[in-house]
């Protein structure tokens, strides 16, 4: 008997109905009631050796709702930046970057080292012997993100949906902050800055979106979508959205600026008096007009001098990274002691550049340390705010020593003392 023909209108209605059902019910099909859905309470109880009632109580307590299910608890572990593996992955990348810098040849490109580090970490985690849990968490994060968006309504009344989308927003926010901080550091060392039409946040957002979309394609077909292509695209986009910076750190061989800066640093340290570019040029063996031509703005000159004094420690992120392997505390102390010493040695210059961008870069470098998990440094609040307070006190020099030491001590807990998961 011939099969009945389906009209195009019927096909269209079927597609529309199916699409609406998928959009409206995808999240709830995953969440389900306690006994069904993607995370049945029975399987969680059996797998953890706990009673069903105990599992339900833990879910309700950790989520803060009596109606919470094991699905909500697992979703939190995947989506919430305080619970998932995002910080662990960042810590591993920083440590790998530090090790690669130590092994690099003099004059090697910092950007290339960073990109090779990122590629290596990605390849290890997603193509090599990395943990399957890491790959699963990445994909499940996208799954929950998309399902919650599809099922969300304008009033946002469902608390489970609000939680998932809120955790995802928080994860993106923290990820953007971390990567924007890293971008600023790398651009500073490469002597580049965002083009006027872009901000640090805009560049990071574009690169983050590229990563998210490409990783899904890569995990679908590794041969068709190799990580090497994403690495090259990130480099090309980064170069296209940035330009050489005003305070580029690489001088031409015949440029007198480095010698003038070095002479100025020695003079200010010895006399504790501010020095003008022309006078510093004379100390470096040049005519005064050479210094004035190289540095027509005295405030900019002072800022570049401070940057030059801080740069060796900034480039020594490898030392900070090495400290991360064992404890963030000594690494943070070392950075703050360096700032304190510069403040004592170069007080006139530090005072004149109190609002310079270099301090923001230092604060964000310190904030990265304060975010490192599973070490002795734990910040129960905003790492960026804590870093700002510590740097401000260190910039007071010896006068601020006891204050920042005490503040750092108050922000410190022993490793493993932070409450962890109960499941």
C-alpha positions in Angstrom: 0.0 0.0 0.0 1.6 3.3 -1.0 2.7 5.6 1.8 0.6 8.8 2.2 2.3 11.9 0.9 3.1 14.6 3.4 2.4 18.1 2.2 5.0 20.8 2.6 2.6 22.6 4.9 2.4 19.6 7.2 6.2 19.3 7.2 6.5 23.0 8.1 4.0 22.6 11.0 5.9 19.5 12.2 9.2 21.3 12.2 7.8 24.3 14.0 6.1 22.2 16.6 9.2 20.0 17.1 11.4 23.1 17.4 9.1 24.7 19.9 9.0 21.5 22.0 12.8 21.1 21.9 13.3 24.8 22.9 10.7 24.7 25.7 11.5 21.3 27.1 15.2 20.6 26.5 16.3 21.9 29.9 13.5 20.3 31.8 14.0 17.0 30.1 17.6 17.1 31.3 16.7 18.3 34.8 13.6 16.1 35.2 12.1 15.1 38.6 14.4 13.6 41.3 14.0 10.1 40.0 14.4 10.8 36.3 16.2 13.2 34.0 19.9 13.2 33.3 21.0 12.9 36.9 18.7 10.4 38.7 19.0 10.6 42.5 19.2 6.8 42.7 22.4 6.7 40.6 24.0 9.5 42.6 23.1 7.7 45.8 24.5 4.4 44.6 27.6 5.9 43.1 28.5 7.9 46.3 27.3 5.3 48.8 24.8 7.6 50.4 21.1 7.3 51.1 18.7 8.9 48.6 17.4 11.2 51.3 20.9 12.3 52.2 21.7 13.1 48.6 18.5 15.2 48.3 19.3 17.1 51.6 22.9 17.9 50.3 21.4 19.2 47.0 18.9 21.3 48.9 21.5 22.7 51.3 24.2 23.5 48.7 21.8 25.1 46.2 19.7 26.8 48.9 16.3 25.5 47.7 14.2 22.7 49.1 13.2 21.8 45.6 16.8 21.4 44.3 17.7 18.2 42.6 21.0 16.4 42.0 20.9 17.8 38.5 21.0 21.3 40.0 24.0 20.3 42.2 25.9 18.8 39.2 25.0 21.8 37.0 26.5 24.1 39.7 29.8 22.1 39.7 30.0 22.4 35.9 28.9 26.0 35.5 29.9 27.9 38.7 33.5 29.3 38.4 34.0 28.7 42.1 33.3 25.0 41.6 34.5 24.0 38.2 38.0 23.4 36.8 38.5 26.8 35.1 40.9 28.1 37.8 42.8 24.8 37.8 43.3 25.0 34.0 44.4 28.6 34.3 46.9 27.7 37.0 48.3 25.0 34.8 48.7 27.3 31.9 50.5 29.9 34.0 52.9 27.3 35.3 53.5 25.9 31.8 54.1 29.5 30.5 56.6 30.1 33.3 58.5 26.9 32.5 58.6 27.7 28.8 59.9 31.2 29.5 62.7 29.7 31.6 63.7 27.5 28.7 63.4 30.1 26.0 66.3 31.6 24.2 67.2 35.3 25.0 65.1 37.7 22.9 62.4 35.1 22.2 58.9 36.5 21.4 56.7 36.5 24.6 53.6 36.3 22.4 54.9 33.2 20.6 55.8 31.6 23.9 52.3 32.3 25.2 50.6 31.0 22.1 52.7 27.8 22.1 51.9 27.4 25.8 48.1 27.8 25.1 48.3 25.3 22.2 50.3 22.8 24.3 47.8 22.9 27.2 44.9 22.6 24.9 46.4 19.7 23.0 47.2 17.9 26.2 43.8 18.4 27.7 41.6 17.8 24.6 43.8 15.7 22.2 46.3 13.9 24.3 46.2 12.1 27.7 44.2 14.8 29.4 41.4 14.0 31.7 38.2 12.9 30.0 36.4 14.8 32.8 37.9 18.1 31.5 36.5 17.4 28.0 33.2 16.3 29.4 32.9 19.4 31.5 33.6 21.6 28.5 30.9 20.0 26.4 28.3 19.6 29.2 28.8 23.3 30.0 27.8 24.2 26.5 24.9 21.7 26.6 23.5 23.3 29.8 24.1 26.8 28.5 22.2 26.2 25.3 19.4 24.2 26.9 18.8 26.9 29.5 18.8 29.7 26.9 16.3 27.8 24.8 14.0 27.2 27.7 14.3 30.6 29.3 11.3 32.9 29.3 11.2 36.7 29.5 10.0 36.7 33.2 12.9 34.4 34.2 10.7 32.9 36.9 12.2 29.4 37.1 15.0 29.5 39.8 16.8 26.5 38.3 17.1 28.3 34.9 18.2 31.5 36.7 20.9 29.6 38.6 22.4 27.9 35.5 22.4 31.1 33.4 23.7 33.1 36.4 26.6 30.6 37.0 27.4 30.7 33.3 27.5 34.6 33.3 29.7 34.5 36.4 32.0 32.0 34.7 32.3 34.1 31.6 32.9 37.3 33.7 35.7 35.7 35.7 37.2 34.1 32.6 37.1 37.5 30.8 38.8 39.2 33.8 41.6 36.6 33.9 42.2 36.7 30.1 42.0 40.5 29.9 44.6 40.7 32.6 46.9 38.2 30.7 46.3 40.1 27.5 47.3 43.4 29.1 50.5 41.8 30.4 51.4 40.3 27.1 50.7 43.4 25.1 52.8 45.5 27.5 55.7 43.1 27.1 55.3 43.1 23.3 55.0 46.9 23.1 51.5 46.8 21.7 48.1 48.2 22.7 44.5 47.8 21.5 43.6 49.9 18.5 41.4 52.9 19.4 38.2 51.1 18.1 38.8 48.2 20.5 39.1 47.7 24.2 40.9 44.9 26.1 37.5 43.4 27.0 36.4 43.5 23.3 39.5 41.7 22.1 39.1 39.0 24.8 35.4 38.6 24.0 36.1 38.0 20.3 38.9 35.5 21.1 36.8 33.8 23.7 33.9 33.4 21.2 36.3 32.0 18.7 37.6 29.5 21.2 34.1 28.4 22.3 32.8 27.8 18.8 36.0 26.3 17.4 36.4 23.8 20.3 33.0 22.3 19.6 34.0 21.9 15.9 37.4 20.5 16.9 35.9 17.9 19.3 33.5 16.9 16.5 36.2 16.3 13.9 39.8 16.8 15.1 41.3 16.3 11.6 39.1 18.7 9.8 39.4 21.4 12.6 42.9 21.2 14.0 44.0 23.3 17.0 46.9 24.7 14.9 44.4 26.6 12.8 42.8 28.2 15.9 46.2 29.1 17.3 47.1 30.9 14.0 43.8 32.7 13.9 44.1 33.9 17.4 47.6 35.3 16.6 46.3 37.0 13.4 43.2 38.5 15.2 45.4 39.7 18.1 47.7 41.5 15.7 44.8 42.9 13.6 43.1 44.3 16.7 46.2 45.8 18.3 48.9 48.3 17.2 52.4 49.3 18.5 52.1 50.9 21.9 53.3 54.3 22.9 55.4 52.8 25.6 56.9 50.0 23.5 59.6 48.2 25.5 61.9 47.3 22.6 64.4 49.9 21.7 66.5 50.1 18.6 70.2 49.4 19.1 71.2 53.0 18.6 68.3 54.5 20.6 69.7 56.5 23.6 66.5 56.1 25.6 67.5 53.0 27.6 70.8 54.7 28.7 69.0 57.9 29.6 66.4 55.9 31.7 69.2 53.9 33.5 71.0 57.2 34.3 67.8 58.7 35.7 67.1 55.7 37.9 70.6 55.8 39.4 70.4 59.5 40.0 67.0 59.5 41.6 68.0 56.6 43.8 71.1 58.4 44.9 69.6 61.9 45.5 65.9 61.2 46.1 65.2 64.1 43.8 63.3 64.2 40.5 65.5 64.5 37.4 64.5 66.0 34.1 65.2 64.1 30.8 67.8 66.6 29.6 69.8 66.3 32.9 69.6 62.5 32.7 70.8 62.6 29.1 73.9 64.5 30.2 74.6 61.9 32.9 74.3 59.2 30.2 76.8 61.0 28.0 74.5 62.8 25.6 73.6 66.4 25.0 70.5 67.7 26.9 68.4 68.1 23.8 68.8 64.4 23.1 66.9 63.7 26.4 64.3 66.3 25.7 63.7 65.0 22.2 63.4 61.4 23.4 61.1 62.4 26.4 59.4 65.7 25.8 56.9 65.0 28.6 58.5 64.8 32.1 55.6 62.8 33.5 55.8 60.2 30.7 59.5 60.1 31.3 59.0 59.2 35.0 56.4 56.6 34.0 58.8 54.9 31.6 61.5 54.9 34.3 59.1 53.2 36.7 58.2 50.7 34.1 61.8 50.0 33.4 62.4 49.4 37.1 59.4 47.1 37.4 59.9 45.3 34.1 62.5 42.7 35.2 60.1 41.5 37.9 57.1 41.6 35.5 59.0 39.6 32.9 59.9 37.2 35.7 56.4 36.0 35.8 58.2 32.7 35.4 59.4 33.1 39.0 55.8 33.8 40.1 54.7 30.8 38.1 57.3 28.6 39.7 56.0 29.8 43.0 52.4 28.8 42.0 53.5 25.2 41.9 54.1 25.2 45.6 52.5 28.3 47.2 51.2 31.6 45.9 52.1 33.2 49.2 55.9 33.6 48.6 55.3 34.7 45.0 52.9 37.4 46.2 55.3 38.5 48.9 58.2 38.8 46.4 56.2 41.0 44.1 55.0 43.3 46.9 58.6 43.5 48.3 59.8 44.6 44.8 57.1 47.3 44.7 58.1 48.5 48.2 61.8 48.6 47.3 61.1 50.6 44.1 58.9 53.0 46.1 61.7 53.6 48.6 64.4 54.0 46.0 62.4 56.1 43.5 59.9 57.9 45.7 59.9 61.2 43.6 59.1 59.2 40.5 56.5 57.0 42.2 54.7 60.0 43.5 54.5 61.6 40.1 53.1 58.5 38.3 50.6 57.5 41.0 47.8 57.0 38.4 49.9 55.4 35.7 48.6 52.3 33.9 51.6 50.3 35.0 50.1 50.0 38.5 47.0 48.5 37.1 49.0 45.9 35.3 50.8 45.1 38.6 47.5 44.8 40.5 46.2 42.4 37.9 49.3 40.3 38.0 48.9 40.0 41.8 45.2 39.3 41.5 46.1 36.3 39.3 48.1 34.9 42.2 45.2 35.5 44.6 42.9 33.4 42.3 45.1 30.4 42.3 43.3 27.4 43.9 44.7 24.6 46.1 47.5 26.7 47.5 48.0 28.6 50.7 46.6 31.9 49.5 42.8 32.2 49.6 40.8 35.4 49.1 37.2 35.2 50.4 36.2 38.2 48.3 37.2 40.1 45.2 40.8 39.2 44.2 41.1 42.4 42.2 40.0 44.6 45.1 42.4 42.8 47.5 45.3 43.2 45.0 44.6 46.9 44.7 44.7 47.4 48.5 48.0 45.4 48.8 49.7 47.3 45.9 48.6 50.7 47.3 50.2 49.9 50.6 53.4 48.5 49.0 53.7 51.8 47.0 54.0 53.6 50.3 57.4 51.9 50.6 58.7 51.0 54.1 55.9 53.0 55.7 53.3 50.6 54.3 55.3 47.4 54.9 53.6 46.3 58.1 50.2 47.2 56.7 50.4 45.1 53.5 52.1 42.2 55.4 49.3 42.2 57.9 46.7 42.4 55.2 48.2 39.6 53.2 48.3 37.5 56.4 44.6 38.1 57.0 43.8 36.9 53.5 45.7 33.7 53.9 44.5 30.2 54.8 46.2 26.9 54.9 45.8 24.7 51.8 42.9 22.4 51.9 41.0 24.4 54.6 38.5 25.8 52.2 35.3 23.8 52.4 35.0 21.5 49.4 32.3 19.3 47.9 30.4 16.8 49.9 29.6 14.6 46.9 
